[in-house]
Amino acid sequence: MLLAIVISLDILPPSSIPLDSVEVTEYQGQKLSSVDDFHENSIKGPQYVNITSYHLEVDGLVANPKNYTYDQVKDFQSYQKVVKLDCVEGWSVNILWQGVLVKDILNEVKPLPTANTVIFYAPDGYSTSFPLEYLQNNQILMAYKMNNATLPPERGFPFQLVAESKWGYKWIKWINRIELSDNPNYQGYWESRGYSLSGNLNDSFLK
């Protein structure tokens, strides 16, 4: 059985980490994987996002739709924790992630009672979805740093989802839109190609 490894969620004050940081190799006595240990397997190659024009759109079945700049997303309370990513290709990495909680963003946009699904989109056409309750009931990060360094474009800058307990294809990179939906059967890029909708690590990634 493959399970995500999680170390305690740390709340960070805004000034705790410098803007330009050096990648760390260990955290609380645990060895971390390197940024270079990832394999490039995105559907259209790394996306290079212009941060000056970037916006995160959060819309759909919400009472208070938002269109955030990069800095506005980072203004949410910051957290960090170690979570292991397991890829269906057979490799894994253990990374210290820093970012904001998805549920904090959801609380601000106020999902309508009919919303039951959250769909994440990226500029390369990739998408994936989760039950709303998964994101509301867990401390799921939308990360902008890994191992104390800003995400490089290859790893999803400006934001990558840290989808704990899910296979790597659910860890969407380059997030530019979050949609609240009433369609629990929405199929993203890999789900529409035969992968499991839930993406749970303790289940097969195939339908």
N, C-alpha and C positions, 0 to 999 in steps of 0.2 A: 504494500500500500504506500503510495506517495502522498506526503502531506507537506503543506507549507510550514517552514520553520519560522517562528515569529518570536522576537525578543521584545520586552516591554516597550510600550509606546511612550516616547519621551516628548513632553511639551517643551518647545523652544521659545525663548524670548526673541524678539525681532532682530537684535544685534548679536546673537550668539555665534553666528557663522559669517565670516567675511564674504564679500561679494565674489571675489576670486579666490577659490579654495583649492588646496592640493588634495588629490585623492588619497584616502586613508586605506590601509590594508588590514586593519584589525579594529574591532569594536567590542568593548566589555569582555576582552579576553578571547573573542571568537574571530578566527581568520575569515576575511572577506575575499570573495572572488574579485578579479580585476574587471574594469570596464572592457578590457580587451578580450575577456573570456567569452563574450557573447558571440553568437554566429549571426551573420547578416542573412535574414530570411524574409524580409518585407516584400510585399507584392509588387512594388514598383521602385525599389531602392530607397535609400534615405531621402527624406523630405527636408528641404532647407527653408525654414519658415522665417519670413521677414518680421522680426519682433516689433518693429515700429508700426506696422499696419495690422498686426495680429489681434484678433478678437475671439473670445470664447463665447459662443452663443448658447444660451440655455433657454429652451422654449418648449413648445408642445402644450401638454395638459398641466399648465402651471398658472397660478394667480398673478405671479409677479415675474414675467420673463426678463432676462438680463442679457446684456452684451458686455462682457468684461474685457478689459485690456489685460495684458500679461501681469503688470504690476498690481492691478486690482485683485486678481486671483491670489497673488502672493501676499496681499494684505490680510487674508484670512489667517487664523491661528496656524502656526507651523508645527508639525510633528515629525518625529523620525523613528524608525524601527527597522530591524533586520528581517527581511522576508526572502525566502528562497523561491526562485522562478524555475519551474520544470517545463522544458519544451517537449513536444511530442516527438521530436527527432532524437531524443535520448540524452541530451545534455542538460545541465542545470547550473545555476549561479546563485551564490549567497551574497546579497547586497544590502548595504545600509541605505535605505531610501529616506528622503526628506520631502515633505510636501504638505498639502492641505487635505482635510477630510472631505470626501465627496458629500457626506451627509450634511456638512456645514453649508455647502453651496445649495443643496436641495432644501434645507431649512429656509434659506433666504428667498428662493423662488416660489416656495409654497406649492407643492404638488396638489392637484385637484383630487377629490375623492375617487374619480374614475381612473386615475393613473395607477398602473400596476407594473410597468416596465420602463427601464431606462436604457436608451440607445445612445451609444457613443460613436462619433464619426471622426474620420481623419481626412486630410486633403487629398490623399492618394486613392480615395474611394473605399477604403477599409471601414468596416463598421462591426460592432458586436453589441449584444444586449445582456441585461441582467434583470432579475426581479427587483422591483423597487425595495422590497423588504431586505434583500441582501445588502444593499447599500445603506439603508437606514439603520440596520441592526448590527453592523460591523464597522470597524475602524479602517475603512478602505481609503487608501491614499491616492491622490493624484499628484505624482511626484514631479519635482523640478530639479532635484539633486539626487545623485547617487554617490555613495562613498565620499560625501562631503564636497563633491565637485558638481558644477552645473551640468545637467544632461548635455552630452554632445548630440548633434543632429542625428547620428546613427542610432542613438538610443532613445529618440523620441522628443527632443527639445521642440516645443517648450514644456509639454506635459506627457507623462506616461502613466497609465493606470496600473496600480499595484494590486492586482486582483487575487488576493490571498485565497488559497484553497482551490484555485482554478488553474487549468492548463495554460501554457504560455500564449496560445492564440487569443485568449481573452484579455491579455495585458496590452491593450491598444495603445499605440504611440501617436504622437503629433495631434493630440485631441484638439479639435476646433469647434465641436458642437456636441451638446448633450440635449437629447430630446426625451421628454416624458410622454409615454404612450399608453394606450389601453390594449395593446396587442401583445399578449404574452408569448405568442408564437413567432415573433419577428426573428428572421434569420439573417445574420450578418454574412460577411464574406466567406468565412470557412464553414459556418453552419449551413449555408446554402449549397455547400459542396460536400456534404456528408459528415461533417463534424457534429459532435454533441452540442445541443443548445445550452445545456447547463455548464459544460466544461469542467465538471467536478473532478478533482485530482484522484479521488478514490474510485472513479468509474473510467471505463474506456472512453477515449476521446472520439471514437467513432460511434455513430448512431446505432 
